[in-house]
Each structure stands twice: as structure tokens, then as C-alpha cells.
Amino acid sequence: MINNISIYIHIPFCIKKCNYCNFYSVPYKSNLVNNYISCLKKEIENFSPSDEYCVNTIYFGGGTPSLLSFHHLFKIITAIKNEFTIAENPEVTLEANPVNITKTNAKNWKICGINRISLGAQSFNNSELEILGRLHSEKEIYSAVEIIKEYCTENVSMDLMYGIPFQSMKTWTSSLKEAIKLEPKHISSYCLTLEKGTYLSDKKDEYSFPDENMQSKMYEQMITVLEKNKFYQYEISNFSKKGFESKHNLNYWKGGEYLGFGASAHSFYKMKRINNFSDINKYIEELAHKNPPIEKSKQISHREFISDKIVLGLRLNKGISISEFRNKHNFDIEKEYKDVLKKFFESGYLTKQNDKLKLTSKALFVSNSILSDFV
């Protein structure tokens, strides 16, 4: 039996770190990039995939993957194709910053097989973009989408953010409507969270943030506006046109296996959770000595896997199948989580529709605190 698997490639380079970002990244330096890509190729080549797997999604995340040259990107893609069995029409996503979008880049991405672009728009308000520390302006988002669609792919996903300092319902609604005008196939939207060590977290006393009540209303407004424009919500923070869901992220939410390559990348493979070193120098050093760049590896139990699968599955709007867990995983959710289910049924946060266990609409904005009870 052939199983699908996803590949994630972490490209940690940025021209400038955004004010809210806590993902692992380092400043872009040509020599370091060359060295890193060579090591990344080695890591891919050193992995011995089982013949029972077929790669159906590849995702370049960061950092800023759109900074990569054609030569670097082609080198990585070629290494993957040489080592793995690839599905006939894999979904290949590249995260991109609007400032890196040129006709040449877009054409090169298409040559490399990139067929989905995840564009970090975040906002269509220049003052909000400045607060977030983004390098692009509102105008650059429009030109970026136009170039991507003409020279690379129609399959554009757009990231938007709410809960930004000084953001109002008016500016948030405007950003949503401007994004819709550009006709992306997919929109991901997340509430700004203050991550320790980031600029906005350190300077939070200098800014006025929308309170939790306003954030909740912004979330509800997002659902209303996007659904009215035929984007259907298939996950807590993700909306798409029919048939354009992120296959890569769906694999995560369904508890599928994935391989992460690069500094700070994570994998879930053969019931093991694997973390690479979140230090580019350590990552390069380990591969130079022909060692795997793994900082931590943990074999998880069947019970841990079940718990993770429930938590991730409940993020999906279609919910999780009780009978599937019983038949496929030999696990009775209704019996094992009897008290938790009773609590959330009574509070109106969970519902059971036929065989499906689902979060209700009022639970979506506060989902993290609910899902933590299943851990």
C-alpha cells in the first residue's frame, strides 16, 4: 500500500524580521545561503525514504523562501525528485513576500514546478503594515498578485492578519474586501499573538491593541464577508474556493505523516516526532560532519497519536468521525472523553451531527482552550 507524505522545506532567510514573527530566521547573506542550500541538499539526499511513500505536497516556508535564486530552488527540487517517489500532480507551495515578486522570479518558479503561491499580504493598510514591520506597501500587493497570476499560477493564497495595534473594524473589513477583489483561491487569516522575544511583545505598552471582544467580532466579520463571497471555511483560520484547500496543511490536520528539512524543521514519520536544530550554524556543522541535524526525536505512543489527531481534526469544519476512530484506531472517543464531551455539549461548544463531532460556530474563536482538554 502506497501512503501519501508531505515535505516541508524551511528557508530561514529574511531581509528584515517582522515585528510579530517568532519563526526561526536569520539575516540574508549570500555565502551563508550557498552553504545552507548545499547542506539542505545533503540532508535530503541522506534520507532513505521507504518505498511505501509517495510525496503529494511540497511546501517552502520560512523565513522568506521567495528570496531564493532560481539555481537554489531548482537544486532543492531536483534533490527531492531524485530521492523520492513524487505524485503525478503534487501541490508545490512557495511562501512569498510581495517585495520579491518580479516577472523573472515568477517565471522561474513556474519552471521549478511551483504551482501554488502563499502571499504574505497581512493588511491592505499602509500604517498597519508599518506597525507589523512589513517591507511592502499596499500597492505592491496588487502588482504582486497580477505578476504571479500572469507568469506563474492562478492558485494564489493570501495571508491576512487581524488584532493589529490601532486596527479598527473598518480597516479590517477594508482589507478583507481588497483581498477578495484580487480573486485569490485561498485566504488564511490569523489573529496577531504577542510572542515572547518579538518586537511587538517587547514594546506592547506603546501600542493600543483591539481587545478580545473586538478580536472576536473581527473573526465573525471575516467569516461573514468571506462566506458571502463564496469562500468556504474548511478550517478554523482557513477559507478557500471549492477545490483549492491547502492539501499540505490538510495533511497536518488529518494527522498525516510529513518530513521537514532545514534548520528548525519538524517531521512526523513512522510514529516519531523529530525536531531539527533551530540554529543554522549547528545545522550546517552537523551535516558537514555527516551527522543528521536532529536535536530531538521522540517515539510517540498510540494514545498520544490519537490525542493529537483529535485536536487537529477538530480544527476542521467537517469535524472528526467517531466511527472512524473506533474502526481504524480501536479508540472510542465517546467513552474515553465522556466527561469532556458532556461539558462542551452542555456549554454549546461541541455538537454531534450523525457520526461527526464538530466545534460549533461560537467555539471557533476560543478553540485553543477547548482543544487543550483533549490533550
Summary of the structure (lengths in Angstrom):
residues: 375
radius of gyration: 21.0
end to end distance: 30.5
largest distance: 58.9
contacts: 1179
relative contact order: 0.11
helix: 45%
strand: 24%
